[in-house]
Amino acid sequence: MLRADNVSFAYRAPVLDDVSFEVRRGAIVGLLGPNGAGKTTLVRILDGMLAPTSGRVTIDGDEVAGMARRVVARRVAVVPQETHAAFDFTAIEIVLMGRYPYLGPLQLEGPDDLRVAREAMAATGTSAFENRSFATLSGGEKQRVVIASAIAQAAEILLLDEPTASLDVRYQLEIASLLVRLNQNRGTTMLLSTHDLNLAASICSDLVLLRAGRVLAAGPSDEVLTADTIRRLYDVDAEVSRHARTGRLTVVPLGR
């Protein structure tokens, strides 16, 4: 469904080098790598905000670089690591921003847009925040509202850049549970950039490991997330095992 074929990108220095992988329809794919690996740049290229220096990104065979921004926004939604509102928007106003790809010039949201936004808030457990100022919400509440905005965008693909960064354990678990529900109940395809190896191991069917702008490994999580690949990716030793109660892969860093 979503493919990167031989994608390279450079500012003044190379950032991505011959990156290729695919995200199958209905999958949750984790994008892992150390700081500076090129993850955020890759997310921006997949969303069409940046054009690759070479290579291409396609959705069902259609090249993203050739699509109008409004068309891309109807197919791909992005959840950034942090969202800062320039004005004192309410939560429902933030969610309604997801409807912009469907509005004409100077057109305001109508009853159908409001219905879609409220359904998205119900799906993310944020209905109670509808009239709250976005600025007054906690980090986890804000992130759920931003995810609701992405749902209201009605895109096929959700790109998430560090969605649990700076959140405490409770909110990390809430966001992880929410993403799994959206995937199972709505069939939303996701690419999740994260530093949290255990989050990736618990919810991602496949992983793409990125180091120094190149794909180190890609494939099913069980095959890719090993002590050897973690050592090559992060230069740390780690123990990878299955949790006795959950049966999920668990990563315990041991040291450099």
N, C-alpha and C positions, 0 to 999 in steps of 0.2 A: 504494500500500500504506500508507505513512505520509504523512499530510497535515496541514499547518498551514493553517488558513483564517482569515485576518483576525485573527491572534493579537496581542493587546496585553496589556501587563503593566506595573504600576507598584508600587513600594514607596511612598516618599513622592513621588518624581519618576518620570516615565515612563521605562521601560527598553526596552520593545518597543512598536512602533507599527504595527499593521496588517500583520503579517508573514504572508505566504502562500507556500507552496512545497510540493512533493511529493517523496518518495523512492520511486522505483519498486522493485518487488520484484527483488532480486538486484543492485541497483546499489551502488556506493560513491560517496557524495556528500560533497563537502568543504564545510565551513562556515568561511568566512574573514572576518576583520574585525579591526580594531585593538582594543587593550585598551579595555574599557568599552563595546564595541559591543552587548553583550547576549548573547554566544554561550553562556556557561555557564548563564545564566538560561533561554535557549531550550532547551538540552539538558534541564534540569530540568523544564520544562513538557512537553516531548515524552515524558519518562519518567513523567509524572503526579505528580511530587513537588511541583510547584507548579501551581496552577490559574490559567489566564489570567484577566485582568480582563475581557476580552471575546474573542470568537472561540472556536475549538475545535480540538482535535487528534484525528484519527481514525486507526484502523488498520483497513484493509479496511472502512471505513464505520462502524465501532464507535467511539463517542466514548470517549476515554481517561478523561475526567473521571468517567464513569459506571461505570467498572470497579473492582472490588475490587483492592487492592494485589497480592494473590497472583496474580490473573489477569493484571494488567499485567506482573508479574515473569516470567510464563511466556512473554510475547510480546516483552518489551523488556529487554535487559541493558545496563548502563552500566559503562564502564571509566573511572574518574576519572583526573585528571592525576596524583595521588599517592594511595597507600594506606598508612595507618599502622595497624598492628595494635595493639590495646589490650593484648593478652597475647602470650606467646611461642608463637604458633601455628607449626606446621610448614607447609610448602608444601602438602601434601595436605589439611590442615585448611582452609587458605584456599580451595582449589579446591572442597572439599566444601560450602563456604558457598553455592555456586551452586545447590545442591540444595534449599535451604530452602523455595522456593515449592512444592515437591512433598511436603513433610512435614507431618503433622498436629501438633497441639499436643503437646508433650513427646515427639514421635516422634524416634528417632535414625536416622541414616543406615544403610541396609542394604547387602547385597552388590551390588545393582543400582546404588545410588548410587555406591559405591566403584568399580565398573566404569566408569560414565560419567565419573567424575572422572579415572580413570587414562587413559581414552581421550582426554580433553581435554588432559591433560598430555603424552601422546604426540604429539598434534597440534601442540602448541606447543613441543616439544623441551625440556620441563621435567621429564621422568620421573626424571632423575638427582637432582633436588632434592626428591623426595617426602618424605624424612624430615629434610631440612634445616630449620633455623629460618628462617622468613620474614625475620626481622630481619637475618640474616647474608648475604642475597643482594644482589647488585649491583642498581643501578637498572634495568638492562635485564632482568635475570633476574626481578626483582619484577614488572615490567610484563608479562612473558610469563606469569607465574603468575596474575596478576589477569585477563588475557585468557583463560587456561584456565578460571578460575572462571566467567567469563561464558559460555564455551562449554558448560560443565557445566550451566549454567542452561537450556540447550536453547531459548533464545529465538530468534524469527525475525529480530529486529532488534538490532543492536549499535550503541550510541551511545558514541563515544569522545571524551573531552574532553582534548585536547592529549596524545595517547598517547606522543609522542616528546620532550616537553619535558624539558630537563635531561639528556638522554641524549647520549652521544658518537656520533660518526658511525657507528661499527660497529653499535651497538645501534639507531640510527635505521634503518639499512638492514635489520637483522634484523626489527624490528617491521613495517616496510613490506612486506617479503617475506612475513611471516607473515599479515598482513591480506589480501594478494592471494591466498595459498593458501587461506585460509578462505573467501574469496569464491568462488573458482573451484571448490574441491573440495566445499564444503558449501552453497554458494548463499546464504551469510549476507549479508543486507542491512545496509549500514553507513552511518552518518552520522558523519563525522570532523571535529571542530572542531580547527583547527590554525592556527598562525602560519607554518608552513613551506610557502611557496608551491610550492617544487619537489617536496615530498612530495605535495601535493595534485595538482599537474600530472601526476605520474608514476603515481598509482594511482586517481585519482577520475575517473569518467565524467562527472560533473556537479558544478557548484559553486553555492553560494549565498553571495553577498557581502553582509555585514551591516555597516552603518555607522550609528552613533547610533540603534540600535534599529529601523532600517528596511532593507528589502531593496533594495540598490543595483542588483543584477543577479542573475539566476539562469538556468541553462541548461547546455548541454554545455560542458565545460572548454575546448575549442578556441575556442569562440565568446566565452566569458565572460572568460577570462584574457588580457587584452590590456594593452598599455602604458597605454592611456587609462583602463581600469577600475582598474588598480593605482594610477594617479595620483589618481583620484577616491576610492579606498578608503583609501589610506595617506598621501596627500600627498607621494609620492616619485616620481621618474622611474625607470623601469626598462626594460630591454630584454628582450623576449620573443621567443624564437627556438626552432627545433627543433635538438636536439643531433644532431650529425653521425652518431654511432655508434648511439645508442639510438632516435632518431626522436622522442623525447619533448620536450614543451615545457619550456623552461628559462628561468628568470627570473633576471636579473642586476640588482640594484638599482644605480642610478647616482648617486643623491643626491637631496636635497630640492629 
